[in-house]
């Protein structure tokens, strides 16, 4: 998502409208860097956190695409990946 300063997110919620810029535009939501995982991995929590940390650091503010990630056991593993990526980088999606 776009990062807003001050109270713009509150204004968007009240009015039901948001600025037409950044990640609100489809053309800005495309992947910019590809990560291909090769091999066979168990879908452990630590795998998803580790991959997220590496992807965040390498991506910076670009939108990553991840290929070869094992099927997660639950959505919490995907949340952990996203949180780790946002911790080490400025990954928005």
Secondary structure as GFF3:
##gff-version 3
##sequence-region A 1 93
A	DSSP	alpha_helix	8	15	.	.	.	ID=ss1
A	DSSP	three_ten_helix	22	24	.	.	.	ID=ss2
A	DSSP	three_ten_helix	26	28	.	.	.	ID=ss3
A	DSSP	beta_strand	33	36	.	.	.	ID=ss4
A	DSSP	alpha_helix	45	59	.	.	.	ID=ss5
A	DSSP	beta_strand	64	67	.	.	.	ID=ss6
A	DSSP	alpha_helix	75	88	.	.	.	ID=ss7
###
